[in-house]
Amino acid sequence: MKPIPEIDAIRQQGILSSLAGFPFLLVFGCVWIAAGTLSYLVPRDIAPWIYVCLGVPAAPIAIALEHRVGYVPAPEPDPLLPLTLQLLFVQVVAFPAILIVWETSPSYVPVAMAAVVGAHFLPFQWVYRTRLYGLMGVVVSVGPFVLAVLRGERVLHDTGFFVGAVLLVGAFAARSHARATWLESKQAGGDIAAAATASRERE
């Protein structure tokens, strides 16, 4: 088991190299809004497929963006990668619940998907050392259920815009958190900031 200071250093590097998850929040925020928009343009029984399928190309786009925006290069190998992948793929366990909703009421599939997405945000509160992910997890999970009560089957469209807006706001809040961490690291003369500066000077 790694000593606590080493784990904290790894988490700090994860914040700085990925801007605390900014690329994923940005890309998937756009994806949810796009899904909400496209849901008006296709038959109602096809619309749930848009929410499911648009996430497939989004992940590699987010990964590519993540390698370009960080304050420091991502470590090779990334010590946080196994944990991050487990947090991402644990959503697969909840997929049967989405299928059940699909069989009974397809219009509410985005609500079920939002609940799964929101739940998987919660551990990132520890990874990126910010309460932002805990707050987003609650809002993304609960908000669409409230919309479903208020809007009925129109939540098929509304969920995309709601979740997308939350993720976009969260993206820029995450970037601000990463910037604050970077400035704090520089002021403290931290090893990560120094290593990043040396790396950029060599380039």
C-alpha positions as CSV (number, residue, x, y, z in Angstrom):
1,M,0.0,0.0,0.0
2,K,1.3,3.4,-0.9
3,P,2.1,5.9,1.9
4,I,-0.5,8.7,2.3
5,P,1.8,11.5,1.0
6,E,2.5,9.5,-2.2
7,I,-1.3,9.0,-2.7
8,D,-1.9,12.7,-2.2
9,A,0.8,13.5,-4.8
10,I,-0.8,11.1,-7.3
11,R,-4.2,12.6,-6.8
12,Q,-2.7,16.1,-7.2
13,Q,-1.0,15.0,-10.5
14,G,-4.3,13.6,-11.6
15,I,-6.0,16.9,-11.0
16,L,-3.4,18.9,-12.9
17,S,-3.0,16.5,-15.8
18,S,-6.8,16.2,-16.5
19,L,-7.9,19.5,-15.2
20,A,-9.9,17.6,-12.6
21,G,-12.0,15.8,-15.3
22,F,-12.8,18.9,-17.3
23,P,-12.5,17.3,-20.7
24,F,-14.9,14.5,-19.9
25,L,-17.5,16.8,-18.3
26,L,-17.3,19.2,-21.3
27,V,-17.6,16.5,-23.9
28,F,-20.4,14.6,-22.2
29,G,-22.2,17.8,-21.4
30,C,-22.3,18.5,-25.1
31,V,-23.4,14.9,-25.8
32,W,-26.3,15.1,-23.4
33,I,-27.5,18.4,-24.9
34,A,-27.1,17.0,-28.4
35,A,-29.2,13.9,-27.4
36,G,-31.9,16.1,-26.0
37,T,-32.0,18.1,-29.2
38,L,-32.0,15.1,-31.5
39,S,-34.8,13.4,-29.4
40,Y,-37.2,16.0,-30.9
41,L,-36.2,14.9,-34.5
42,V,-36.7,11.1,-34.3
43,P,-39.6,8.9,-33.4
44,R,-40.1,8.5,-29.6
45,D,-39.1,4.8,-29.6
46,I,-35.8,5.7,-31.3
47,A,-34.9,8.6,-29.1
48,P,-33.5,6.4,-26.2
49,W,-31.0,4.9,-28.6
50,I,-29.6,8.4,-29.2
51,Y,-28.8,8.8,-25.5
52,V,-27.1,5.4,-25.4
53,C,-25.1,5.6,-28.7
54,L,-23.8,9.1,-28.5
55,G,-21.6,8.1,-25.5
56,V,-19.6,5.7,-27.7
57,P,-17.7,8.3,-29.7
58,A,-17.6,10.8,-26.8
59,A,-15.2,8.8,-24.7
60,P,-12.2,8.7,-27.2
61,I,-12.8,12.4,-27.9
62,A,-12.7,13.2,-24.2
63,I,-9.5,11.2,-23.8
64,A,-7.8,12.9,-26.7
65,L,-8.8,16.3,-25.3
66,E,-7.5,15.4,-21.9
67,H,-4.0,14.8,-23.3
68,R,-3.9,18.3,-24.7
69,V,-5.3,20.5,-21.9
70,G,-3.5,19.5,-18.7
71,Y,-1.1,21.7,-16.7
72,V,1.3,18.7,-16.5
73,P,1.6,15.6,-18.7
74,A,-0.3,12.5,-17.7
75,P,2.1,10.0,-16.1
76,E,3.0,6.8,-17.9
77,P,1.7,4.5,-16.7
78,D,-1.1,6.5,-15.0
79,P,-1.5,5.1,-11.4
80,L,-5.0,6.4,-11.3
81,L,-6.1,4.7,-14.5
82,P,-7.2,1.3,-13.0
83,L,-9.4,3.1,-10.4
84,T,-10.8,5.5,-13.0
85,L,-11.7,2.6,-15.4
86,Q,-13.3,0.7,-12.6
87,L,-15.4,3.7,-11.7
88,L,-16.4,4.2,-15.3
89,F,-17.2,0.6,-16.1
90,V,-19.1,-0.1,-12.9
91,Q,-22.0,1.6,-14.7
92,V,-22.4,-1.6,-16.7
93,V,-23.7,-3.3,-13.5
94,A,-26.7,-1.0,-13.5
95,F,-27.5,-1.5,-17.2
96,P,-30.2,-4.2,-16.5
97,A,-32.1,-1.5,-14.6
98,I,-32.0,0.7,-17.7
99,L,-33.3,-2.3,-19.8
100,I,-36.2,-2.8,-17.4
101,V,-37.2,0.9,-17.8
102,W,-36.8,0.6,-21.6
103,E,-39.2,-2.3,-21.7
104,T,-41.9,-0.6,-19.5
105,S,-41.5,3.1,-20.4
106,P,-38.9,4.1,-23.0
107,S,-39.5,7.8,-22.4
108,Y,-37.9,7.5,-19.0
109,V,-34.7,5.8,-20.1
110,P,-32.7,9.0,-19.9
111,V,-33.8,9.4,-16.3
112,A,-32.5,6.0,-15.4
113,M,-29.3,6.7,-17.3
114,A,-28.8,10.0,-15.4
115,A,-29.2,8.2,-12.1
116,V,-26.4,5.8,-13.1
117,V,-24.2,8.6,-14.3
118,G,-24.8,10.6,-11.1
119,A,-24.0,7.7,-8.8
120,H,-20.7,7.0,-10.5
121,F,-19.6,10.7,-10.0
122,L,-19.5,10.3,-6.2
123,P,-16.1,8.6,-5.8
124,F,-14.5,11.3,-8.0
125,Q,-15.1,13.6,-5.1
126,W,-12.2,11.8,-3.4
127,V,-10.0,11.4,-6.5
128,Y,-10.1,15.0,-7.5
129,R,-10.3,16.4,-3.9
130,T,-13.4,18.5,-4.5
131,R,-17.0,18.4,-3.3
132,L,-18.1,19.4,-6.8
133,Y,-18.4,15.7,-7.9
134,G,-20.5,14.9,-4.9
135,L,-22.8,17.8,-5.6
136,M,-23.1,16.9,-9.3
137,G,-23.8,13.3,-8.4
138,V,-26.8,14.3,-6.3
139,V,-28.1,16.9,-8.8
140,V,-27.7,14.6,-11.9
141,S,-29.3,11.6,-10.1
142,V,-32.2,13.4,-8.5
143,G,-33.0,16.3,-10.9
144,P,-34.3,14.1,-13.7
145,F,-36.6,12.3,-11.3
146,V,-38.1,15.6,-10.3
147,L,-38.5,16.6,-13.9
148,A,-40.2,13.2,-14.6
149,V,-42.8,14.0,-11.9
150,L,-43.4,17.5,-13.2
151,R,-43.1,16.9,-16.9
152,G,-44.2,13.3,-17.5
153,E,-43.0,11.7,-20.7
154,R,-41.6,15.1,-21.9
155,V,-38.7,14.2,-19.6
156,L,-37.4,12.2,-22.6
157,H,-36.2,15.6,-24.1
158,D,-35.7,17.6,-20.9
159,T,-33.2,15.2,-19.3
160,G,-30.7,15.8,-22.0
161,F,-30.7,19.5,-21.6
162,F,-30.8,19.3,-17.8
163,V,-27.9,16.9,-17.4
164,G,-25.9,18.5,-20.2
165,A,-26.2,21.9,-18.5
166,V,-25.1,20.5,-15.1
167,L,-22.1,18.8,-16.7
168,L,-21.1,22.0,-18.5
169,V,-21.3,24.1,-15.4
170,G,-19.4,21.3,-13.6
171,A,-16.7,21.3,-16.3
172,F,-15.8,24.9,-15.8
173,A,-15.9,24.6,-12.0
174,A,-13.6,21.6,-12.3
175,R,-11.2,23.6,-14.5
176,S,-11.2,26.4,-11.9
177,H,-10.4,23.9,-9.2
178,A,-7.5,22.5,-11.2
179,R,-6.2,26.1,-11.8
180,A,-6.4,26.8,-8.1
181,T,-4.5,23.6,-7.4
182,W,-1.9,24.5,-10.0
183,L,-1.3,28.0,-8.5
184,E,-1.2,26.5,-5.0
185,S,1.4,24.0,-6.2
186,K,3.5,26.8,-7.8
187,Q,3.4,29.0,-4.7
188,A,4.4,26.1,-2.5
189,G,7.3,25.3,-4.9
190,G,5.8,21.8,-5.3
191,D,7.6,19.0,-7.2
192,I,4.7,18.7,-9.7
193,A,4.8,22.3,-10.7
194,A,8.6,22.3,-11.0
195,A,8.6,19.1,-13.0
196,A,5.9,20.5,-15.3
197,T,7.8,23.8,-15.9
198,A,11.1,21.8,-16.6
199,S,9.2,19.6,-19.1
200,R,7.7,22.6,-20.9
201,E,11.1,24.3,-21.1
202,R,12.7,21.2,-22.6
203,E,9.9,21.3,-25.3
